């Protein structure tokens, strides 16, 4: 069974709809290498559409539905899909922003999503002139052609440092497809018979990869329409969940539930939780494992390179702060600003290659793709170092702040700042400074009802970090611009400070 919150449908029903849709895609003229855009919240139809795209050898392109019409139009113009499949309420504000000639299929917005996102019944229904997904699928016989070569979902990078880019992989060889299945099983524990929970949005790489594999391997798969900490605990208890994928922000919110609420739920079935998306503060992970036991796995990589490392719970407890050892066959190297390898143990830009993933390009940006490769390895812009065979992260290279000639990595400061009592969320970044070139600033979101001043936060950090790492400026925000993946759009916070300076660093 597959559940969306508390409503379940048989897996075979979803797969059958996908096979019917594959025939429909083929009749539309969708061929190998074409793209199909999905503007969908978590829903059964998401899985059916991905299965259909894979059957005909097309790329499914999930779109972050939080985007403004202009942002979504950018991806549609870039990906040039043969078809857009969208939930009815998400399509409505886009109708005047769609490329001419684009075929559109409309999926009814299900009741779980209507209740969660305040969608009226009228907004949830396809317009009379629309091609309605359920009725359209029923018009075709199930696809029974031989499977095409495997193509990955085309994930668009989050756009935290510029326009998002589509990561388009070559069709996988049979050997790569087999290695990929084994790798996903290794990092997520998705062996046959597990009971899996997807807490994040399927337009992100990790929940998407996890969900696709769990669709075929799991005895039971639960999709959450939106992450809610107490509802997550309730789902684990109700469905006897064994495996889940999360991001560190979710851990923080779970740990901030009152102890009486946390103790209310039986989580004894849970035995494998993998977290991705961002580094997890040591204190958060330690507290979570004190609560859940040593069941928290950590993986590191990116949409471009795939899953490059894995830290098991016991390995992390022995080497806290590490993101693990390279996955089988993975090569990792580190380079300095001069493009030369750095001495072992010193921070450098991380370059990787994971053999289970076919090579890729950035769609319509081959030059950008070439710029991130060195000696056959790929960089996703992160800085780190290897110690005792384990990878440690410092920061994203693009986030690095140069303060009076000294490199400062904001992630280190953020990990400390998130532990400050009263702080809900934060982002640290560089702003112009006449004396030092750049100075540190922090954007802080407080827990509702908390009372903190900038000087109190600076005192907290000053007691735990070198003086030059304490942000000179602290701004308070009602909420920070954060993706569901847990990543903050630092660009939106940083850009106003640099607009009239005439330089960017």
C-alpha positions as CSV (number, residue, x, y, z in Angstrom):
1,X,0.0,0.0,0.0
2,X,0.9,3.6,-0.5
3,X,-0.4,6.3,1.7
4,X,-0.8,10.1,1.4
5,X,-1.1,11.0,5.0
6,X,-3.9,8.7,6.0
7,X,-5.5,7.8,2.7
8,X,-4.1,4.6,1.0
9,X,-4.2,3.1,-2.4
10,X,-2.8,-0.2,-3.6
11,X,0.7,0.1,-5.2
12,X,-0.5,-1.9,-8.2
13,X,-3.1,0.7,-8.8
14,X,-0.5,3.4,-9.0
15,X,1.8,1.3,-11.2
16,X,-1.1,0.5,-13.6
17,X,-2.0,4.2,-13.9
18,X,1.7,4.8,-14.8
19,X,1.6,2.1,-17.5
20,X,-1.5,3.6,-19.0
21,X,0.1,7.1,-18.9
22,X,3.2,5.7,-20.7
23,X,1.0,4.6,-23.6
24,X,-0.6,8.1,-23.6
25,X,2.9,9.8,-23.5
26,X,3.9,7.6,-26.5
27,X,0.8,8.6,-28.4
28,X,1.6,12.2,-27.8
29,X,4.9,11.7,-29.5
30,X,7.1,11.8,-26.4
31,X,10.3,9.9,-27.2
32,X,13.6,8.9,-25.5
33,X,15.4,12.0,-24.2
34,X,12.3,14.2,-24.2
35,X,11.2,16.0,-21.0
36,X,8.0,16.0,-19.0
37,X,7.5,18.7,-16.4
38,X,5.8,17.9,-13.1
39,X,4.3,20.7,-11.0
40,X,3.0,18.5,-8.3
41,X,2.9,18.3,-4.5
42,X,3.5,15.0,-2.9
43,X,0.8,12.7,-4.4
44,X,0.2,9.3,-5.9
45,X,0.1,10.9,-9.3
46,X,3.7,12.0,-8.9
47,X,4.9,8.4,-8.8
48,X,2.6,7.3,-11.7
49,X,3.9,10.1,-13.9
50,X,7.6,9.3,-13.1
51,X,7.0,5.6,-13.9
52,X,5.4,6.6,-17.1
53,X,8.3,8.9,-18.1
54,X,10.8,6.1,-17.3
55,X,8.9,3.6,-19.4
56,X,9.2,5.7,-22.6
57,X,12.7,6.8,-21.9
58,X,11.8,10.5,-21.1
59,X,13.2,12.7,-18.3
60,X,10.7,13.7,-15.6
61,X,11.5,17.2,-14.5
62,X,10.0,18.0,-11.0
63,X,9.5,21.7,-10.4
64,X,9.6,23.4,-7.1
65,X,6.0,24.5,-6.8
66,X,6.9,27.2,-4.3
67,X,8.3,29.2,-7.2
68,X,6.7,32.4,-8.5
69,X,5.3,32.2,-12.0
70,X,8.4,33.8,-13.5
71,X,10.6,31.3,-11.8
72,X,8.5,28.4,-13.0
73,X,8.4,29.9,-16.5
74,X,12.2,30.0,-16.5
75,X,12.4,26.2,-16.0
76,X,9.8,25.6,-18.6
77,X,11.7,27.7,-21.1
78,X,15.0,26.0,-20.2
79,X,13.7,22.4,-20.1
80,X,11.3,22.8,-23.1
81,X,9.1,19.9,-21.9
82,X,6.7,18.2,-24.3
83,X,4.1,18.1,-21.5
84,X,3.3,19.8,-18.2
85,X,1.4,17.8,-15.6
86,X,0.2,20.1,-12.7
87,X,-2.2,20.0,-9.8
88,X,-5.2,22.2,-10.6
89,X,-4.6,24.8,-7.9
90,X,-0.9,25.2,-8.9
91,X,-1.8,25.6,-12.5
92,X,-4.3,28.4,-12.1
93,X,-1.9,31.3,-11.5
94,X,0.4,30.1,-14.3
95,X,-2.1,29.9,-17.2
96,X,-1.0,33.3,-18.6
97,X,2.7,32.4,-18.1
98,X,2.9,29.2,-20.0
99,X,5.0,28.8,-23.2
100,X,2.9,28.8,-26.4
101,X,2.0,25.3,-27.6
102,X,2.8,23.5,-24.4
103,X,0.5,20.5,-23.8
104,X,-1.0,20.6,-20.2
105,X,-2.5,17.8,-18.2
106,X,-4.3,18.8,-15.0
107,X,-4.5,16.6,-11.9
108,X,-7.2,17.2,-9.3
109,X,-5.8,18.5,-6.1
110,X,-6.6,15.7,-3.5
111,X,-8.4,16.4,-0.3
112,X,-5.2,16.0,1.9
113,X,-3.5,18.8,0.0
114,X,-6.7,21.0,-0.1
115,X,-6.9,20.8,3.7
116,X,-3.2,21.4,4.2
117,X,-2.7,24.3,1.8
118,X,-6.1,26.0,2.1
119,X,-7.3,25.1,-1.4
120,X,-11.0,25.4,-2.1
121,X,-12.9,22.6,-3.8
122,X,-13.4,24.8,-6.8
123,X,-9.7,25.5,-7.1
124,X,-8.9,21.8,-6.8
125,X,-10.8,20.8,-10.0
126,X,-9.5,20.9,-13.5
127,X,-11.1,23.6,-15.7
128,X,-13.7,22.3,-18.1
129,X,-11.4,22.8,-21.1
130,X,-8.4,21.0,-19.4
131,X,-7.2,17.5,-20.1
132,X,-7.9,15.8,-16.8
133,X,-5.2,13.3,-15.7
134,X,-7.4,10.5,-14.3
135,X,-9.8,10.5,-17.3
136,X,-7.0,10.9,-19.8
137,X,-5.1,7.9,-18.3
138,X,-8.2,5.7,-18.5
139,X,-8.3,6.2,-22.3
140,X,-5.2,4.1,-22.9
141,X,-4.2,0.4,-22.6
142,X,-1.3,-0.3,-20.3
143,X,2.2,0.0,-21.8
144,X,3.7,-3.4,-22.6
145,X,6.8,-2.4,-24.6
146,X,10.3,-3.5,-23.5
147,X,11.8,-1.1,-21.0
148,X,14.0,1.7,-22.3
149,X,17.5,2.5,-21.0
150,X,17.2,4.0,-17.5
151,X,17.2,7.8,-17.3
152,X,17.4,9.6,-14.0
153,X,14.9,12.3,-13.0
154,X,16.2,15.7,-14.1
155,X,16.6,17.6,-10.9
156,X,17.1,21.4,-11.1
157,X,19.6,22.7,-8.6
158,X,18.1,24.8,-5.9
159,X,19.2,28.2,-7.2
160,X,20.7,29.4,-3.9
161,X,23.5,31.1,-5.9
162,X,21.9,31.9,-9.2
163,X,19.4,30.5,-11.7
164,X,18.7,26.8,-11.2
165,X,20.3,24.4,-13.7
166,X,18.9,21.1,-14.9
167,X,21.1,18.1,-14.2
168,X,20.6,16.0,-17.3
169,X,22.2,12.5,-17.1
170,X,23.1,10.2,-19.9
171,X,21.1,7.0,-20.1
172,X,22.6,4.6,-17.7
173,X,24.3,1.4,-18.7
174,X,22.9,-1.9,-17.3
175,X,25.9,-2.0,-15.0
176,X,25.3,1.5,-13.7
177,X,21.6,0.8,-13.2
178,X,22.4,-2.2,-11.1
179,X,25.1,-0.4,-9.1
180,X,22.6,2.5,-8.5
181,X,20.0,0.2,-7.0
182,X,22.6,-1.4,-4.7
183,X,23.9,2.0,-3.7
184,X,20.4,3.4,-2.8
185,X,19.8,0.2,-0.8
186,X,23.1,0.7,1.0
187,X,22.5,4.4,2.0
188,X,18.8,4.2,2.8
189,X,18.4,0.6,3.9
190,X,15.7,0.0,1.4
191,X,15.6,-3.8,1.4
192,X,12.4,-5.6,0.4
193,X,9.7,-5.5,3.1
194,X,10.6,-2.2,4.8
195,X,8.0,0.3,5.8
196,X,9.1,3.6,4.5
197,X,8.3,7.3,5.2
198,X,8.9,10.2,2.9
199,X,8.8,13.5,4.8
200,X,10.2,15.9,2.2
201,X,9.0,17.1,-1.2
202,X,9.5,14.8,-4.1
203,X,10.8,17.7,-6.2
204,X,14.1,17.4,-4.3
205,X,16.7,14.9,-5.2
206,X,17.0,12.8,-2.0
207,X,13.2,12.3,-1.3
208,X,12.7,11.6,-5.0
209,X,15.4,9.0,-5.2
210,X,14.3,7.4,-1.9
211,X,10.6,7.5,-2.9
212,X,11.2,5.9,-6.3
213,X,13.2,3.0,-4.8
214,X,10.8,2.6,-1.9
215,X,7.8,2.4,-4.3
216,X,9.2,-0.9,-5.6
217,X,10.9,-2.3,-2.5
218,X,8.8,-1.3,0.5
219,X,5.9,-3.3,1.9
220,X,4.3,0.0,2.8
221,X,5.1,3.6,1.7
222,X,3.8,6.7,3.4
223,X,4.0,10.2,1.8
224,X,3.5,13.2,4.0
225,X,1.7,16.1,2.3
226,X,3.9,18.4,4.4
227,X,6.3,17.9,7.3
228,X,4.9,18.4,10.7
229,X,7.0,17.2,13.7
230,X,4.2,15.7,15.8
231,X,2.4,14.2,12.8
232,X,5.6,12.6,11.8
233,X,5.9,10.9,15.2
234,X,2.2,9.8,14.9
235,X,2.8,8.3,11.4
236,X,5.8,6.4,12.6
237,X,3.8,4.8,15.4
238,X,0.6,4.2,13.3
239,X,2.3,2.6,10.3
240,X,5.1,1.0,12.2
241,X,7.6,2.8,10.0
242,X,11.1,1.2,9.8
243,X,12.9,3.6,7.4
244,X,12.8,7.3,6.7
245,X,14.7,10.1,5.0
246,X,14.9,13.6,6.6
247,X,17.0,16.8,6.7
248,X,18.6,18.3,9.8
249,X,16.0,21.1,10.1
250,X,13.4,18.4,10.7
251,X,15.6,17.0,13.5
252,X,15.7,20.4,15.2
253,X,11.9,20.8,15.0
254,X,11.4,17.2,16.3
255,X,13.7,17.8,19.3
256,X,12.0,21.1,20.1
257,X,8.7,19.3,20.8
258,X,7.9,19.2,24.5
259,X,9.2,16.0,26.1
260,X,5.6,15.0,27.0
261,X,4.7,15.1,23.4
262,X,7.8,13.2,22.3
263,X,7.2,10.5,24.9
264,X,3.6,10.1,23.8
265,X,4.6,8.0,20.7
266,X,6.0,4.5,20.3
267,X,8.9,4.8,17.8
268,X,10.3,1.3,18.5
269,X,9.7,0.2,14.9
270,X,12.2,2.8,13.5
271,X,15.6,1.4,12.7
272,X,17.1,3.4,9.8
273,X,16.9,7.2,9.3
274,X,19.1,8.7,6.6
275,X,19.6,12.5,6.6
276,X,20.9,14.6,3.7
277,X,20.7,18.1,2.4
278,X,22.8,20.0,4.9
279,X,25.4,19.4,7.6
280,X,23.8,18.4,10.9
281,X,25.1,20.1,14.1
282,X,26.8,17.6,16.3
283,X,24.7,18.4,19.3
284,X,21.5,17.9,17.3
285,X,22.5,14.5,16.0
286,X,23.8,13.4,19.4
287,X,20.5,14.4,21.0
288,X,18.5,12.7,18.4
289,X,20.4,9.4,18.8
290,X,20.0,9.6,22.6
291,X,16.2,9.7,21.8
292,X,16.0,7.3,18.9
293,X,19.1,5.2,19.4
294,X,22.0,4.7,17.0
295,X,19.9,4.5,13.9
296,X,20.8,7.8,12.1
297,X,22.8,7.5,8.9
298,X,24.3,10.5,7.1
299,X,25.0,10.7,3.4
300,X,26.7,13.5,1.4
301,X,26.8,14.3,-2.3
302,X,24.7,16.4,-4.7
303,X,22.4,16.3,-7.7
304,X,25.4,16.4,-10.0
305,X,27.6,13.7,-8.3
306,X,25.1,11.5,-6.5
307,X,25.7,9.9,-3.2
308,X,29.4,10.1,-2.5
309,X,29.8,9.2,1.2
310,X,28.0,7.4,4.0
311,X,28.4,7.7,7.8
312,X,26.8,4.9,9.7
313,X,25.6,5.7,13.2
314,X,28.4,3.9,15.0
315,X,31.1,5.3,12.7
316,X,29.7,8.9,13.3
317,X,29.7,8.4,17.1
318,X,33.4,7.5,16.8
319,X,34.1,10.4,14.4
320,X,31.5,13.1,15.2
321,X,31.2,15.8,12.6
322,X,32.3,13.6,9.7
323,X,29.9,12.9,6.7
324,X,31.4,9.5,6.3
325,X,33.6,7.4,4.1
326,X,33.4,7.3,0.3
327,X,30.7,4.9,-1.1
328,X,32.1,1.9,-3.1
329,X,34.2,3.0,-6.0
330,X,33.9,6.8,-5.3
331,X,36.9,8.9,-5.9
332,X,37.4,12.2,-3.9
333,X,40.2,14.8,-4.3
334,X,40.7,18.4,-2.9
335,X,42.0,21.5,-4.7
336,X,43.0,24.9,-3.6
337,X,42.2,28.3,-5.1
338,X,45.2,27.9,-7.4
339,X,43.8,24.7,-8.9
340,X,46.4,22.5,-7.4
341,X,45.8,19.6,-5.0
342,X,46.1,20.7,-1.3
343,X,48.1,18.8,1.3
344,X,46.2,16.0,3.0
345,X,44.1,17.2,5.9
346,X,43.9,20.8,4.7
347,X,40.6,22.3,3.5
348,X,40.1,22.4,-0.3
349,X,37.3,22.4,-2.9
350,X,35.9,18.9,-3.0
351,X,35.8,17.0,-6.4
352,X,34.1,13.7,-6.7
353,X,33.0,10.9,-9.0
354,X,30.5,8.1,-8.1
355,X,30.6,5.3,-10.7
356,X,27.0,4.3,-10.0
357,X,25.8,7.5,-11.7
358,X,25.9,8.1,-15.4
359,X,27.7,11.3,-16.6
360,X,25.7,14.5,-16.8
361,X,25.6,17.9,-18.3
362,X,23.8,21.1,-17.1
363,X,20.9,21.3,-19.6
364,X,21.7,24.2,-22.1
365,X,24.8,25.0,-20.0
366,X,27.6,22.7,-21.3
367,X,30.2,25.4,-20.6
368,X,29.2,25.5,-16.9
369,X,29.3,21.7,-16.8
370,X,32.9,21.8,-18.1
371,X,33.9,24.4,-15.5
372,X,33.1,22.1,-12.6
373,X,35.2,19.2,-13.7
374,X,38.9,18.7,-12.9
375,X,40.9,15.5,-13.6
376,X,37.6,13.7,-14.4
377,X,36.1,14.6,-11.0
378,X,33.1,17.0,-10.4
379,X,32.7,19.8,-7.8
380,X,29.4,20.9,-6.3
381,X,31.2,23.9,-4.8
382,X,31.8,22.6,-1.3
383,X,34.9,22.9,0.8
384,X,36.2,20.2,3.1
385,X,39.0,17.8,4.0
386,X,39.8,14.1,4.5
387,X,40.9,12.8,7.9
388,X,41.3,9.1,8.8
389,X,39.6,8.3,5.6
390,X,36.5,10.3,6.4
391,X,35.2,13.5,4.8
392,X,34.6,16.6,6.8
393,X,32.8,19.7,5.4
394,X,33.7,23.3,6.0
395,X,31.2,25.2,3.8
396,X,30.1,25.9,0.3
397,X,32.9,27.6,-1.6
398,X,30.5,30.3,-2.8
399,X,29.5,31.1,0.8
400,X,33.1,31.6,2.0
401,X,33.8,35.0,3.5
402,X,37.2,36.6,3.3
403,X,37.6,38.8,6.3
404,X,40.8,40.8,6.2
405,X,42.5,38.0,4.2
406,X,41.3,35.3,6.5
407,X,38.9,32.7,5.1
408,X,35.8,32.3,7.2
409,X,33.3,29.4,6.7
410,X,29.7,30.4,7.7
411,X,28.6,26.8,8.3
412,X,30.8,26.6,11.3
413,X,29.2,29.7,12.8
414,X,25.6,28.6,11.9
415,X,26.1,25.3,13.7
416,X,26.9,27.1,16.9
417,X,24.3,29.8,16.4
418,X,21.5,27.2,16.0
419,X,22.3,25.9,19.5
420,X,21.7,29.4,21.1
421,X,18.6,29.2,23.3
422,X,15.7,31.0,21.6
423,X,17.1,30.7,18.0
424,X,14.9,28.8,15.6
425,X,16.9,29.3,12.4
426,X,19.8,31.3,11.1
427,X,22.0,32.2,8.1
428,X,25.5,33.7,8.1
429,X,26.9,35.5,5.1
430,X,29.3,38.2,4.0
431,X,28.5,41.9,3.6
432,X,30.7,44.8,2.4
433,X,33.1,46.3,4.8
434,X,35.3,49.2,4.0
435,X,38.1,48.1,6.3
436,X,38.2,44.4,5.9
437,X,36.6,43.8,2.5
438,X,33.9,41.7,4.0
439,X,32.3,41.4,7.4
440,X,30.0,38.8,8.8
441,X,26.3,39.2,9.1
442,X,23.7,36.9,10.6
443,X,20.0,36.7,9.8
444,X,18.2,35.1,12.8
445,X,14.7,33.7,13.2
446,X,13.6,33.4,16.8
447,X,11.4,30.7,18.4
448,X,8.0,32.3,18.8
449,X,7.9,34.2,22.1
450,X,11.6,34.2,22.6
451,X,13.3,37.5,23.5
452,X,16.9,38.0,22.4
453,X,19.0,41.0,21.5
454,X,21.9,41.2,19.0
455,X,24.4,41.7,21.8
456,X,23.2,38.6,23.7
457,X,23.7,36.5,20.5
458,X,27.1,38.0,20.0
459,X,28.1,37.2,23.5
460,X,26.9,33.6,23.1
461,X,28.9,33.2,20.0
462,X,31.9,35.1,21.4
463,X,32.1,32.5,24.2
464,X,32.3,29.7,21.7
465,X,34.1,31.1,18.7
466,X,37.1,33.2,17.8
467,X,36.3,36.9,17.9
468,X,36.7,37.3,14.1
469,X,34.0,34.7,13.6
470,X,31.3,36.6,15.5
471,X,29.0,38.5,13.1
472,X,29.2,42.2,13.5
473,X,25.6,42.6,12.3
474,X,22.6,40.6,13.6
475,X,19.2,41.1,11.9
476,X,16.0,39.5,13.1
477,X,13.5,38.0,10.7
478,X,10.0,36.7,11.2
479,X,10.9,33.8,8.9
480,X,13.9,33.1,6.7
481,X,13.6,32.2,3.0
482,X,14.1,28.5,3.2
483,X,13.5,25.6,0.8
484,X,11.6,22.5,2.1
485,X,14.9,20.8,1.6
486,X,16.2,22.8,4.6
487,X,18.5,25.0,2.5
488,X,18.3,28.8,3.0
489,X,18.2,31.1,0.0
490,X,21.2,33.1,1.2
491,X,21.3,34.9,-2.1
492,X,18.1,36.7,-1.1
493,X,19.5,37.8,2.2
494,X,22.9,38.8,0.9
495,X,22.1,40.6,-2.4
496,X,20.5,43.8,-0.9
497,X,23.8,44.6,0.9
498,X,25.8,44.4,-2.4
499,X,23.5,46.0,-4.9
500,X,25.1,49.5,-4.9
501,X,28.7,48.5,-4.0
502,X,30.1,47.8,-7.4
503,X,31.5,44.4,-6.4
504,X,30.3,41.0,-5.2
505,X,32.9,40.0,-2.7
